[in-house]
Amino acid sequence: FDRDAALDAAMALFWRKGFSATSVADLCAAMGVNAPSLYGAFGSKEDLYAAAIARYVESAAPQIWSDLETQPTARGAIGSVLMASARNLPGTDRPAGCMIALSSVGQECDSRLGALVTAARADGERLLLARLSRAVAEGDLPQGLDVATVARFYSCVQQGMSIQARDGATQDTLEGIARAALAAWPALTGATEAPAGTGCVPPAPPAR
């Protein structure tokens, strides 16, 4: 069987249902394999989930984070992540929300998988922190800024957007959340907010 296609199917199922609610029988049906083939190719259900998380990071992360380093300002960089999240999180041909942000596997059962998911969540915050620290070094943000708190704030916003998306929020709704979070930029950083409609953040749609 096609291992990559089977892994993609397992990823989508875990993403939609979570670890505990997904049975081996569910996985076999989605992947088009029998249980011996599943175990032979991927090991245990826990091993398959770990592989699915790695696959998700490999396939989904570039859609969210690709402009973080290329945007010339920190505000533009953070805005690019939030707006990319707003575009991608609602889901059309795949489950809504972020598989990692929505995972409760650490509370469900397996401590090894819990640590894996926690580390994956921390990676997003680490990327934001690194970009903000770079902005301080370049003079884009003021010296002495508590970059860890700013990174944590925007990481929490992004994770909240994932929950909103799973509950049915549209791209427009999520973009509104992103714009609201970016409106806090001057208070959080002491830096001047970019004028509306500039940078990577589109202006708010006209009131209906």
N, C-alpha and C positions, 0 to 999 in steps of 0.2 A: 504494500500500500504506500501511498504518498505520505511520508512522515510529516513534511511541512504542512500539507493540507490538513492532516489529522490534528496537528498541534494547533493550527489556526482555529479549527472547529472546537477543540477543547478550550482554548482561550476564550472564545466567544461565549461558550456555555458557562464557564466559571465566572466570567465578567457579568453575565446576566443574572445568574442564580446564586453566586457565592459558592464557597468551598463546601460547607456542610450540607447545603440543599442539593448539591450535585452528586448523584450516585454513580458508581462505576457502570451500572447499566445505562444510565443517561449518557455517560461519556462514550461508551461503546456504540450506542445508537447514533450519536452526533458525529463520531469519528469514522463510522463505517468499519469498525474492527471488532473482533471478539476479545474477551477478557485476556486470554493467554497472549494474544498479539500486543495488546495494550501494555501488559506487564513486561513483556519481553522487550518492547521498544522504549518504554519510559520508566520502568520500575514501578514504584507504588503510586497511588493516587496523590500522595504528598509530593513525590518527585515530579509528577506530571504538572501539578499546580505551580511548582517552582519554575518549571520550564515555560509554562504559560505566562507567568509574570515576566520572565526574561524576554519572551517573545513580544509581550505588550510594550515593554520599555523600548525594545528595538524598533517596533513598527509605529507606535503612537507618539513617542516622545519627540521625534523630529518635527511633527506637525505643530507642536506647541512651542518648542524651544528654539527653533531654527534661527530666529532673528534676535535672540537675546544678546549675542555678542556683536552683531553687525549694526545694530541701531547706534547712532552717534551719541545719544544721551541716555542717562539712566532711566529717566521718565519714559522715553520712547521705548527702551528695552523692556521695562516692566509692562508698559502698555501693550507691547507686541505679544507678550505671554498671555495677558488677560484677554485680549481680543481674539487671539488664536484659540484660546480655551472656549470663548463664547461661540466661535464658529464650529468647533469640533465636538464639544461635549454633548449637544443635543442628540446626536446620533441619527443617522438615516438608514444606512445599510449595516449598522452595528449597534450594540447596546449603548444607551445613553449613560453619560457620566464617565468618570475615570475609574478604571478597574482597581487601581492602587488606592485611591482616596476612599473608595466605597468598601474596600475589603475589611471585614471584621475577623479575619482568620486568626489573629492573635488572641482574640477573646473566645473564639469558637473551640479551639482544640490544640493545635500544634504549635509549640513555642518556637520551633525552628522556622516555620513559615511566618509566624508572627514577627520574628526578628527580621526576616527577609523583607516583609512588607513595610515594616517601620523604617528600615534602611532606605527602601525605595522612596518613601515619602520624604525622608530627610534629604535625599539627593536633590529634590526640587528646591527645597529651601536653601540648600548649599549653593546651587547655581545662582539663585537670586542674591545671596550674600556675597558671592564672588563678584558678581557684576556691580553691586553697590560699592563694594570695597574698591574696585577698579575706578569707579566714578569719583570716589574721594581722592584717590591717588592722582587722578587726572585733573582735579580741580572742578569737576562738574558738580560735586556735592561738597558741603563744608567739612573741614577737618573737625574731628570730635563727634561726628554724627553717630548715633547708636544704630549702626547698619544692621545689627542682628535683629533688633526689634522691628525695623522697617521690613526686612526680609520675612520675618515671621508673620507680620501683618498681611503682606500680600500673598504669602503661602496659604494663610487661613482663608483669605478671600477666594483664592482659586479652588481650594478644597470645598468651600461652601457652594461655589458655582457648580461643582460636580454633583452635589446633593440636589441642588435646585434642578439641574438637568435631568437627573434620574426621576424627579417628581413631575417632569413635564415642561419645565421652563424652555421657552424658545430662544433662538439666537438673539432676537431683539431684546428680550428680557435680560439675558445674560450680558449683553453689551451695555445695557443700562446699569447693571451692577458694576461692571468694569469701570464705566465712566464715573460712577459715584465714588468708587474706591480711589480712582486717580485724582478726584477733586480734593482728596485729603493730602495730596502730595506736598503742597507748601507747608502745611502744619506739621507733617511728619518729618520733613527733611530740611525745612528752612530755605528751600530752593524755589525759584519762581516757577509758577505753573505755565506750561506752554499755552499759547492762545488756542481757542477752540478751533478745531478743524486742521490743526497742524500736526506734524509728526505722523505716527502710525495709528493714532486714535481717531476714528471718524467722529464727526459732530453728531450730537443727538438728533434724531429725526424730529421734524416739526410736530407740534402738538396737534392731535386730531380733534 
